[in-house]
Amino acid sequence: MSVIAEYCPEIKVTVVDVNKDKINSWNNMDCSKLPVYEKGLDLLIKKNRNKNLFFTTDIKKSISEADIVFISVNTPTKKRGLGAGYASDLKWIESSARMVSEFACGHTIVVEKSTVPVRTAELIKKILTNSINNDSNKTFSVLSSPEFLAEGTAIKDLENPDRVLIGGEDQSAIKQLSFLYQKWIPKEKIFVTNLWSSELSKLTANAFLAQRISSINAISSLCEPTGADIKEVAKAIGADKRIGEKFLNAGPGFGGSCFQKDLLNIIYLCRYYGLEEVANYWEQVVLLNEWQKKRISKLIIESFFGTVAFKKLVILGFAFKSNTNDTRESPAIAISKELIENGANLYIHDPQVSEVQLNDILNEENFISNRDNCEGSWTYTNDLDRAFRNADAIIIITEWSEYLNINWSEMSKNMRQPAWVFDTRGIINESDLFGTNINFWKVGKGFLESS
Ligand code: UDX
C-alpha cells in the first residue's frame, strides 16, 4: 500500500487493522521501529505517512469512504477442524468481507490480495451479495490481484514486477484497477484473466518455486557422497535457458509464510477434487523439504559421535532468508529445536531477529533460555566474539552478508577442539578455512578437509 501511495499521490490510501498495537507501531514516528523490516519501506512511510498514506483502526469510516478495498489479511494453514494441516484458514478473509459488506457505501471494488485457495472469491461474493439484499444502494465487484513480492526485495518487486494479475469479470472494475497499476507499471505487464485463473496462478507460482528448491536440495544430497559440487551442477543446468539460473541455491530447506502453506493448499484442493496422484506429487515437495532440515540436524549430531549434549553450538541466522526479520517456517526453527532436544546449548545470532521473537518460538516448547551447561538450552546473542568463545560448532542457517566477512583463522582460536563449521547455505569458501583446525561441512559438497 505504501508503494501505491508513493506512485499515486492523488489517491488516499488507508491501511486499517483491528489490532491497535499494530496500527500504533505503523504510526511510530521512529521509522526504525516499524513492525516489519523491509529495505526502503521506512523511507516510503516517512515520506507519505499522514499525506496520502494513513494507518488507522477506524474501519467503519475507512471502508465507507473507499472506492477500492484490498483484502490483505493472513490466510494461515488451518490447525483444527476440516482440512487441518492442509487447507487455508479463511476466517480473516470472511470477517473482512463481512466488515466490507456492512460498512461499504455505493459501489465498491473488492480486491483479493491475500493468497487464497481457488474459488475464495465465491465466498467473498456470497457475503457481499447478502448485504446487497438488505441495502439496494450497495453494489460490489470482486477482483483477484494476488501479490508476487518476495520479502527482503518487496519494494523493488512492487516497483518493477515481472507481471501483475487482475482476475475478474466486471470490465469497468478491471479497468479501474489496471489504471491504478499503470501509474508505474507498463500496460503489457498487467495480465487480465478470469477470477479462478488468477487465484490458481498465485498458488501454482509458489508451488513451482518451492519445487525448484526441493529439486536442488535433493540433488545437493546426491552431490555430497558422489563428489559432485552443487554449485557447479546448478551453474551447468542453469545455463540451459529452459531451466534458467535463478532459484537454484541449495540450502537448509525453504521457509517463509507462503511456500509450505500454498503447497499444502494445492494438496488439499487436489484431494478435494479426487486428484490423489496429483496431491501426492506436490506433497513430495513438502516432504523433501522436511527431510532436508532433518538430515542436516542429524549429520551435525552424528559429527559429534551421536551426542551434542552440553555442546555449545552457535546458530548464525534465524530468519527464513537474509534481509528480513521474518522467522515464519524458518528452517532454523526445526534445526534448532532438534539440537536443543538432543541436549545442545545453542547461541543464536541474527542481525534482525530479536530475542523476543526467539522467546515466542522456542519457549513454546518450554525450552530453557540463558542457562549454559544444562542439557538443552538456548541463548540469544548479538556478540559474535562471545558466541564463538569455547564454541564446539558454528552452524550457518541464514545467508546474511555479515557472515561472509568472518575471519575464521582468528575466530577458530577461541573455539573448542575439535571445532566444526556447518554451512547449510554454501556461502563459505573452503579456502577461507585453510590453515585453521576447523572441520567443515558444506551443503551440496559434504565434509571437507580444512588443512
Ligand atoms: C515467496 C515468493 O518468491 C513470492 O513470489 C511470493 O509472493 C511469496 O513467497 P518469500 O517467501 O518472501 O517469497 O521468499 P523467497 O525469496 O521466495 O524464498 C523462500 C524460501 O526459499 C527462503 O527460505 C529461501 O531461503 C529459500 N530459497 C530461495 C532457497 O533455499 N534457495 C533459492 O535458490 C531460493
Residues whose N, C-alpha, C, O or C-beta is under 5 A from the ligand:
A	BS01	UDX	E147 F148 L149 A150 E151 I213 F247 L248 N249 A250 G251 G253 F254 G255 G256 S257 C258 F320 K321
